[in-house]
Amino acid sequence: MSVSSYQHRIHKAGEPGKPLFFVFHGTGGDENQFFDFGRRLLPEAGIVSPRGDVSEHGAARFFRRTGEGVYDMDDLAWRTTAMADFIRAHKSEAQPSKLIGLGYSNGANILASALLAQPDLFDAAVLLHPLIPWQPAPQPALKGKHVLITAGQRDPICPPALTQAFADYLTAQGVDIELVWHPGGHEIQQSEVTAIERFVRQFA
């Protein structure tokens, strides 16, 4: 895999040694969904926003599923490796001070999967409404990483119990975890944006 393995948007700003910020869209989004948001959050960072290469009835995703909340685990494993290789290629080229990821829904899931598989890639991650419907294996190398999870207490797509279970798993691995809830569903609310701004800017 290389820096061009995925269709993507990229913005390089500032001097070498600045943060590199990966942003991942939700199902049906594309590389534009969080690109400008990322630039506003970290104006001096490099931004990389890949487009998912799986089509679900025309909606772009990062891996296949067989139903709502039912993942094709073999496909997820393969595409997690491909995404991690893409990220690593950009990291090697940019030599950033920090590598930060942000993903929403399906984008949060591929980001979480990459973080679990290769913890050395990221220093920090923002997971908006992730759904991890399996029990991850222990991953001691996650210790010391920083993760913000935001979620809705009435999210019909990402059940709160599974969100809490994943947050508890990360805590058990020694992750510096922050979990922010809002009273709604799968939509992104202003309280999440405020939490994301506060969390991300500590890595500027």
N, C-alpha and C positions, 0 to 999 in steps of 0.2 A: 504494500500500500504506500501511497505517496500523498503529498499535500494536495493533489488534484483528484484523489480517489472519489470524492463526493462533489456534486455540484454545490457551490457555496458562495457566500459573500464574505469578503474580508476587508477589514480596515486596519491599517497599521499607522499608529500615531505615536508621537513622543520618541524617546531615545531608546536604544537597546537596554534591556534590563527592566523595562516596564512590565506590568502584568499582561497576561494573555487571557482573554475572556471568551469562552465558548458558550454559545447560546443555541438551544435546541427547541424547535417548534413542537406544537401539539399535532394530533391527527388532523389532517386537512390543511395545516398551515404550510409555510415554506420558509426559505431562508430570510425572508423579509419580516417575519412575524415579530421577532424580538431584537432585530439588528439595531434599530435606532434606540430602542430601550437600553440595550447594552452600552451603546455609545454615550447615552446620557448618564448612565450609572457610573461609568469609568471612562471619562473623556480622554485620558492619556494612555489607555490600554489598547492593545491590539484586539480586534474583535474577529472571531471566526464563527460563521453561522451556516452549518451544512443543511442541505435538504435531504430528508429521508428518501431512500431509494426503493421503498416498497409501496406499491399502489394497492389500496383497498377501495375498490369501486371508484377509482379516480382520486382518492384522498391519500396524500403522501404520509407515510409512516416510516419508522426506523426499523421495524421488524414485523413479522407476520403474527397474526392471531387467528384462532379458529372460532372465536365468539367473544362477546363482551367479557373482558377479564380472564379469558382463556388463551394463554400464550402458546405459540409453537416454540417449545423450549430449545429444540435443536437449532431452529432458525435464529432465535435470540442469541444463543451461544456463538454462532458463526458471525452474526452481524455485530455483536459486541466486540469480538476480536478485530473485525474490519474497522469499526469505529475507533477502537483504541489505537490501532496502527495509524490511522489518519491523524488522530490527536497527537500521537507521539512524533509524527513527522513534522507537524507544525511546531511542536514544542522544541524539537531539535533545531529547527531552522531559526526560530525566534529567540531562543535562550532567554525566556522571560524570568522576571523576579518571582512571580507567582503564577500558577495556572488555576483558573477559577472556572467553574461550569455553572450554567443555569439552564434548567429545562422545565417545560410545562407538560403535564399529562404524559403522552407517549414520549415526548422529549425528556421528561424527568425520569422515565423508566429506562431509556437507553443510557442516560447519564449515570443513574444509580447502578445499572448493570456493569458499566465500564469501571466505575469506582470500586465495586466489589471484586471485579476480576483483576484489576491492575491498580491497586491503591496508590502506587507511587506516581501515577499520572497527575493527580489533582492535589492541590493544597486545600481547596474549599469548594463546596458545591451548594447550590440552591435548588431544591426540589419542590416544585409547585404541583401539588396534587399527584404525587406518585402513587403507583399501584404495584406492589411487590407481592404477588399472590403465592409465593413459595417461601420456604424457610431457608434463608441463606446459610451456608456453612460458616463456621467461625473464621474470622479474618483478622488475625492479630496486627497485621500491617496497617490497618485502618486507625490504629491508636494515634491520637494527636491531630487527626484531620478535623476540619471545621465544616459542619453541615447545618443548613437551615432548611426545615421542612415547613411548608405552608399548606393548609388544608381546610376544607369546609366540613362543618359538623353534620351537614345534611347532604353530603356529596353522594349522588346515586351511582356514580361510576367508581369512585375510590372509597370503599366503606371505611368509616373512621376507625373501626377496630383493627383493620389491616394497616392503616397509617400509623396508629399507636404501636402496633407490634413491630413495625419496621424501625420506628424511632427507638423503641426499647432495645432492639437488636443492636443498633448502632451504639447506643449508650454502653451496652455490654462489651463492645469491642474497644472501648476507650475513646470514642469519637466525642468531640466537643459539639454537642447537639443542641439546637434550639428548635422547638416545635411551636408554631403559631397557628391558632385556629381562628376562623371566622364563622359566623352562624349560618352561612349560606351553603350553596352546593358546589358545583364544579367550576363556577366562574371565578375569575380573579378579582378580588375586592381591594379597595384602597388601603385597608389595613395591611394586606400582604405587601403591597408596593412599598409602604413605609418601612416595614420590617426588612425587605430586600435591600432598600437603599442603605439602611443603617448597617446591615450585615456586610454587604459587598464593599462599602467604602473603607472598611478597616483594612482592606488588602490593597488599596490604591498605592 
